């Protein structure tokens, strides 16, 4: 697993980092949200020590949220180091080589702040997480070359039509920001962009 060299602050309290993984020939991206109780990692990948120190200066680790059965990434190591729980959908948890601490369901609010939307049709246990004016996604949407801002390519979906229908429920919420497990965040007009994509 590659290590990201730097953390970027997307906006106050929202951090993002990525690194290219030659094994899967794409960028791996992730996010962390600063909450009153500490940092919540979403699909975390490893960081170089200096970059990790910069991130941890913002707040202590609080929890790990995984959006897909494909995103074990560095979650188990972070849990062990910081004694923080891992949350994921039960179908995603079944794919991991470790047990999760909490399973989540559609419509549930995690840690009093993150609302879960299940996204059937993508990878096992795919979810999106709504907090404030942002949705945090796994593989269901990507924002990376060569596709740009797009739905997960059909060959990686279990049912692309079902996924498209599931993504429409994200539009019920107001939001400006989207973060992804593959690609750069969208930080303005994200709801409008998603509406156009699904039209």
RANOR-V547541 format. One record per helix or strand of 3 or more residues. SS is the DSSP state (a for helix, b for strand). FROM is the first residue (numbers start at 0). LEN is the number of residues. If there is no record, write none. Layout:
BEGIN
ss/from/len
SS/FROM/LEN
SS/FROM/LEN
END
This chain:
BEGIN
ss/from/len
b/7/4
b/13/8
b/25/10
b/37/5
a/48/8
b/60/5
a/74/8
b/84/5
a/89/4
b/101/3
b/113/5
b/126/5
b/133/4
b/140/4
b/147/4
a/153/3
a/159/13
b/176/3
a/189/9
END
